[in-house]
Amino acid sequence: MNDHQKFAAKLNAALDERGWSQSELARRAGIRRDAVSTYCRAAAMPSKVFLDKIAKALGGSAAELLDGSLPPGSVVPPAVAPRSKPAAAPKPKPAVARSSPAGIELRQEAAGELRLCIDRVVTVEQAMQILTILS
């Protein structure tokens, strides 16, 4: 079993212990559900920033999550106890505000918010600069 698979097994066990869905963990950690899905499927390992957010949401530290000694679900503070999620109507696709041939697209989200979508091959250095700007 490789590191990705070990991490995915620990993450899935932590979700099962708490009765949480991937969406619930994503909501509590403040990350996208598809990122949680990627980690649960062992397709990738989270960045340090995401690992810290996930561990905090689960009530432990990144080291505990990585070495498998994450506290059981009972230690999650009551203030973040699981809540039932009402059935939501599917969101309509937002209109494209602006698109460019460079693979960059802006979509209107809520009032005063735009979603930046980048579909472009960049160097590792460029990607890190973009991530630094967005963090």
C-alpha positions in Angstrom: 0.0 0.0 0.0 1.5 3.4 -1.0 1.3 6.6 0.9 -1.7 7.9 -1.0 -3.6 4.7 -0.3 -2.7 4.8 3.4 -3.8 8.4 3.7 -7.0 7.6 1.9 -7.8 4.7 4.2 -7.2 6.9 7.3 -9.3 9.7 5.9 -12.2 7.4 4.9 -12.0 5.7 8.4 -12.2 9.1 10.0 -15.2 10.1 7.9 -16.9 6.7 8.7 -16.3 7.2 12.5 -18.0 10.5 12.4 -20.8 9.6 10.0 -19.7 12.4 7.7 -19.9 12.6 3.9 -17.1 14.0 1.8 -19.3 17.1 1.3 -19.6 17.5 5.1 -15.8 17.3 5.5 -15.3 19.8 2.6 -17.8 22.2 4.2 -16.1 22.0 7.6 -12.6 22.2 6.2 -13.4 25.1 3.8 -12.2 23.2 0.7 -14.0 21.9 -2.4 -15.7 18.5 -2.2 -14.0 17.3 -5.3 -10.6 17.8 -3.6 -11.8 15.6 -0.7 -13.0 13.0 -3.2 -9.5 13.1 -4.8 -7.9 12.4 -1.4 -10.4 9.7 -0.5 -9.8 7.9 -3.8 -6.0 8.0 -3.2 -5.6 9.9 -6.5 -3.5 12.6 -4.8 -2.2 13.8 -1.5 -3.4 17.2 -0.1 -1.1 20.1 0.1 0.1 21.1 3.6 -2.5 23.9 3.7 -5.3 21.5 2.8 -3.9 18.8 5.1 -4.0 21.2 8.0 -7.6 22.3 7.2 -8.8 18.7 6.9 -7.0 17.7 10.2 -8.5 20.7 12.0 -12.0 19.9 10.8 -11.5 16.3 12.0 -10.4 17.6 15.5 -6.7 16.7 15.2 -3.4 17.6 13.7 -1.9 16.9 10.3 0.7 14.6 12.0 -2.1 12.6 13.7 -3.9 12.3 10.4 -0.8 11.1 8.6 0.4 8.6 11.3 -3.1 7.2 11.9 -3.6 8.4 15.5 -6.3 10.9 14.8 -8.7 11.1 17.8 -12.0 9.4 17.4 -15.1 11.3 16.3 -16.3 11.9 19.9 -13.6 14.6 20.4 -15.1 16.9 17.7 -16.3 20.0 19.5 -20.1 20.2 19.9 -20.1 23.5 18.0 -19.2 21.6 14.8 -21.4 18.6 15.4 -22.9 17.0 12.2 -26.0 18.7 10.9 -28.6 17.4 8.5 -28.5 18.9 5.1 -31.7 20.0 3.5 -32.3 18.8 -0.1 -31.2 21.7 -2.3 -32.4 22.4 -5.8 -29.6 22.1 -8.4 -27.8 25.4 -9.0 -28.2 26.8 -12.4 -24.9 27.1 -14.3 -23.5 30.6 -13.9 -23.2 32.7 -17.0 -19.8 33.2 -18.4 -18.7 36.7 -17.7 -15.6 36.7 -19.9 -13.6 34.0 -21.7 -10.2 34.3 -23.4 -8.4 32.2 -25.9 -5.6 31.8 -23.3 -7.8 29.3 -21.4 -8.9 31.7 -18.7 -12.5 32.2 -17.9 -14.4 34.3 -15.4 -17.9 33.3 -14.3 -20.3 35.3 -12.3 -21.1 33.6 -9.0 -22.9 35.6 -6.3 -23.2 39.4 -6.3 -19.7 40.8 -6.3 -18.0 37.5 -6.8 -16.4 35.9 -9.9 -15.1 32.3 -10.3 -11.7 32.2 -11.9 -11.2 29.1 -14.1 -7.8 28.5 -15.6 -7.4 25.7 -18.1 -3.8 26.2 -19.2 -0.5 24.3 -19.0 2.0 26.3 -17.0 5.4 25.6 -15.4 5.7 24.5 -11.8 7.1 27.9 -10.9 4.2 29.7 -12.6 1.7 27.4 -10.8 3.3 28.1 -7.4 3.2 31.9 -8.1 -0.5 31.7 -8.9 -1.2 29.6 -5.8 0.8 32.2 -3.7 -1.3 35.0 -5.1 -4.6 33.1 -4.5 -3.7 32.0 -0.9 
